[in-house]
């Protein structure tokens, strides 16, 4: 079977693009003028000549020499496996790009939680050192998009577990921020998810692998590839200066510092002091414990942690507000993960806690909580307005209305940004009403 090791290998070939979201559009731009012909297929009707998988699209892919699969298409789907059984190579655009790129300039950052923040931190640290750097991948733009100039500078790429499984050549540095349970509907099991996530560290090519120095990673050292370095949490309160909340931020900062030190050959303490002087310039990511609104009368805060689409970051968010009353809004699309750890964390809280649930995942989270503590307050609501309203009503005097959903958004929204924006809009209206002494239900 013909298997390309770079985009140049596709010259004169008939190529399929399977999945036509952001990555699929970028791939189409990259292939323009390179290949003989392109077939574009998506599971959903897209128009503009895009074939639907179930309506002749799969058959069209069978006629291709190579199919470039977008990350959202599961690697072990029967139709994907069937393509390879018929001699059609299934590859990823990110892997083709890595084969074409100077890997020593590339850092790939993955993890169940913290990868977006660590990607942003590392790019910011490099800029503080006057080093050219681009923030790419899930957090920015696909690095293979021809509209992005990657010819020079450092390339900091956020990589999802969907992408890790299709990469066979590692960048110069791989960072894994954390390891929990996520996307089990895509990967099939917790064991497969972890194996797929860590496969990036085991990819070919000389590279360093940076991971947190904690019991989780120490226990799986044999599953890690590359030149492994365990990195302890940063202890000089740089995370606080950068406006980041939670103890997990100290680990993310430390990983970013160590990666930048390896790239630039500069001492981590020197980098820390330079960054500290410019820390006020750093803009924490929207959707990562972002203050959406605050009531002037009593200081009730509405906090958007909408990027927390799995259990681990939601638990981490709860730890940030461990001593405060919290009304937690959770739920969304159900991808089959174990919500037991989140339920245990909620039941174990000493401060007053109410859980407001939405969507199929919310139903399972609510059930998991009630199975542990029948007296726990769980409010099931149909939409975001009711979620914020009931969460606010549940707080007496002060506290935090926290959106940390522990589930993806696409049961109701197109993406997490749309869900976070809905929360922010409702929160600001609610905060304004309550600041005036009113109840938004009136």
N, C-alpha and C positions, 0 to 999 in steps of 0.2 A: 504494500500500500504506500502510495506517495504521501509523505508527510513533510510539509514545509518547515523550515527553521528560521524564517524571516519573511517579510512582505515581498522581497525581491523574488523569492521562489514561486510566487503566485503569477508571475508574468505569463501571459498567454493561456492561463487556466480559466476554467469555468468555476466560479466561486459562489457559494451560498452564504447569506447572512441570516442566521436563525435568531430572531428576537430583534425588534426594531424600536428600542427605546433610545436613551441617550447614547449608550455604547454602540448600538446598531447604526445610528446616524453618523457617529464619528468614524466607524469602520467603513461605511459607504464612502465618506469623503476621502479616507485614506486610500481606498482601492481605485478611486477615479483615475483613469488613464493608465492603470497598471495591468489589470486583468482583461481577459478576453470578453467575459460577460459576467454579470452579477444577477443572482436570483435573491430576492428579499422575501423572507417568510416570517410571519408572526402568528401567535396563537389567537390574537384578537384582530378584528377588521381594522385596518389602518388607512385604506384607500391608497391613492397615488401609486398604483402598480404593485403594492405589497400583497403577496398571496397569503391566504389564511391556511394555517397548518392542516386543519381538518377538511379543507375544501380544495385539495390539489396541491397545497404547499409542500407537504411532505414528499409527495411523488416528484415534485420539481427538485427538491434537495437531493433526492436519490440520483439525479442526473448530473450532479456536480462532482468535480474532482476533490474539492475541499469545502467544508462548511465551517465558517467562523461563528461560533456559538456565543451569544451574549450571556453575561453572568446569571441573569434571571432564569435561564433555561437549565433545569437540573441536569447535572452530568450523567446521572444514572437513570434518566427517563427511558422508558422502553423505546421510544422513537429515536432518541439519540443513540442508544446502543445498537439499534437496528441499522442506522446509517453506517456505522463502522463495520457491522457484519456484512454489509453489501460493498465494502471496500472504499467507503467515503471517509476520509480523514476528518475528524472533528477537532478543531483547535480553537484557541482564544486569541483575540487581537492583542491583549496585554502580553501574552507569551511571545507572540511574533515580534512585538516591539522590543522586548527584553533581548531577544537574539540579535536585533539590529543596533542595540544601544551600548555605549560604554558603561558597563555595569558598575564600574567603580564610582560613578557619579550618582548612582541610584540607591536610595534607601526605601525599603518597603515596610510599611507599618500595618500590622494586623492585630486582632485581639477581640474577645467578646465584648469588652467595653474599653473605652479610653483611646481607641485608635484615632478617632477624629481629632480629639483634643491634642494628642501627642503629635500628630501630623502638623497641626497648627502651631504648636509650641516649637517644634524643631525648625520649621520654616522661619518663624519669628526670631529665634535665637541666631540663625544664620544671617538674617538681615541685620540684626544688632551688631554682628561682626563685620558688616559691609561685604558679606559673601552673597553673590547672586544665587537665588534659590526659587524654585517653583513648587507650589502646593498642588498636587495632582491626585487623580484617582477619584474615589467616591466623594471626597470632600470638595473637589474642584472640577477639573476637566480630565477626560481620558488622555493619557500622555501620547497616544498614537494619533490623536486628532491633528490633522495638518494645519489647523488654525493656531496650534500651540507650538511655539518655537522652543524645542528642547535641545538645540544644538550646543548650548553652553550652560554652565552653572550646575548647581546641585539640584537633583530631582527627587522630591520627597513625595512618595506615592502611598496613599491609603489603599489597602487591599482587603477585600471582604473574603469570607470563607468560600463564597461562591467562586471567587477568582483563584484562590490558592490552589484548588484542586486541578486547575488546568495549566499550572506553571511548572515547567521542568528545568528552568534555568534561573538560579537565584540572583538577585542584585547583590551589590557589594556588602550591604548591611541589611539584615532582617531584624525587625523589632516586633516582639509579641508582648502586648501590654497586659493581657489577662486571658484566662481560659475558664469558660463556664459552659452553659448549655444555650444553644440558639439554633434557629433555622432547622429544627429536626425534621420538618416536613420535606425540606430540600435534600438533606443529607441522609435521612433514613433512620438514624439512631444517634444517641449521644456519643458512643464510641467512634462512629464514622465521622461525626462532626469534628471531634477533637483530632482525629487522624488527618482529616482533610485540612483543617486549620494549620496543623503543625507540619503538613507536607511541604509548605513553603520553606521551612527551615532545612528540610532534607533534600531540596532541589540541588541539581548539579552546579558546579562552579565554586571556586574558593570564596567564602563569605564569612562574616561574623554574624552571630545570632545573639541578640541582647534580650534578656528576659528579667522580670522582677526576681529578686532574691527572697522567695517565700516558699512555704511548704508545698504549695501546688506544683510549682515548677521544679523544685528539688526532687519531688516524687516521680516526675516524668522525664528526668534528665536523659534517660536512654532513648527517648522518642524524639529528641532534638538533634538536628543536624547542624553542620557548620562549626565554626570556632565559638563555642558557647561561653557567654559571660553573664554571670548573675549580678544584677545591679541593685544595690540597696536603695531605699527611699531617701530622697533629698531632705536634709534636716535643717537648712538655714532659713526656712519660712519663705523661700522664693515663690512658692505657689500662692501664698497669701498676698504677696506684693503684686502678683499677676492677676489677682481678683478671682482665683480659683478656690472653690469650696471642697471640703471633704479630704480625709486622709489619703484616699486613692490618688489625689492630685499630686501628692509628694512623689509617688512612684512614677507617674507620667512625666513629671518634670525631670526626675533623675534619668529616666531612659532617654529623653530628648537631649539632655546635657551630655550624656555619655556618647550618644551617636554623633553629635556635633563635634565633640572632642576627637573622636576617631577620624572624622572626615577632615577636620582642619588642623589636627595635631597640636591643638592648643589645650592648655590645662583647664580642667573643669572649673576650678575655683576662679580662674581668670574670666572664663565665660560667664560664670554666675554673677560676678560683680559688674561686668559690662551690661548684662541683661537687667540686673536690678536697677541700674540708673535709667533704663528706658522702659521699665515694666509698665508704667502708666500708658504706654502706647499700645499695649496688647489688648486686643478685643476678644474676650471669651466667645466661644461659638454660641450662636443662638440655638436654643433648645437644649443647652447643657446647664441646668440650674440657673437659668436666666430670670431675673426679676421682671415679671410682666406688669405688675401693678402693686400699689401699696395704699392702704387706707390711712388717711391722715389722722383720723380720730384715735385709733388704737394700734396702728402699726401692723394690722393683719396683712400678710404678704401673699401674693399670688405668684408662684414660681413655675416656670415652664422648663420641664426636663423631658421634652417630647422626643429627644433623640434616644432616650432610654427605652429601646424597643425589645429588651430582653430582661431576664430576671436579675442578673448581677448588677447592672447599673441602677435598677430601681431600688435594690437593697442598699446600694451605696448612697443613694439620695436620702433614704430614710435615716441613715447613720449621720448625715450632715445635720439633721434636725432632731437628733436623738432626745434632747431635753425639752422640746417644744411640742405643743398640741399640733397634730397634723391631720388634715382631711385629704387623703390620697385618692387621686383619680387614676384608675387603671383600666386596662382592657383594650380590645381591638380585634384584629384578625387572630384566629387560633391556629398556630402552627405546631401544636402538639408537644410543647415543652412541659417539663415538670414544674408546676407552680408551688410545690410543697415548700421549698426553701423561702419563697417570698411570703407565703402564709405564715410560716414559722417566725420569720422576722417581724411581721406585723403583730402577731399574737404576743411576742416576747417584749414588745415595747412597753416601757413604764409610763411614758407620757400619754395623755389621752389621744386616741387614734380612731378615726373613722375611715372606712374604705368605701369608695363610690365606684361602681363598676359599670362598664359599657361593653357591648358587643359579645361575641362568642367567647373570646378569651376571658372577658370580665366575668362571665357566668362561671367558668371553671375556677377562676381565682376566688370568687365569692364562695363557691362550694368548698374549696380547699381550706379557706379560713374558718368557715362554720363547722367543718368536720373536726377541727382542732379545738375550737372554742365556740360553743353554741351561743354564748352571750355576747360575742363580738358584734360590733355594729357594722353591718354591710348594707349599703343602699344601692339597689339596682335601678339604673335610669336609662332612658332611650337615646339621649343625645347630649351634646356638649353643654348646651345652655342649662339643662336640668342638672348635669353633673356639677358644674360650677356653683349653681344655686344651692343644691343640697349640701355640697361640701362647705360652702360659706355658712349656711344655717347651722351646720353641725359644730362649728367653732364657737366657743363661749369666751368672749372677751378678746382673746388674741390667739395667734397661731399662724399656720401656713396652709394655704390651699395649694397642693402640690400635684401637678400633672407629671407623673412618671409612669407611663402606661404599661411597661414590661411586655409589650406586644406591638406588632406592626400596625400600621394605620389603614391598610387597604381593604378592610371590611366596609369602610365608610368614606375614606379620603383617598386621593391619588398618591399621597406621599406624607411623610412625617411633617414636612414644612406646612402643608395645608392644615393638618390637625393642630399644630402649634399655633398657627395664625388664628384659627378659630378659637382656641383657648384664650389667647391673648386679647382678642377682640371682646369676648364675653367677660373676661376678667376685668378689663379696664372699665367696661360699662358697670359691672357689678360693684367694683371698688368705689366708683363715683357715687352710685346710689347709696351704698352703705355708709360712705363718709358723710352723706347728708342726713343720715339717720333713718333711711328708708330701707325697705325690703324689696328687692328687684322683682318679686312676684306680684307686687301690687300694681 
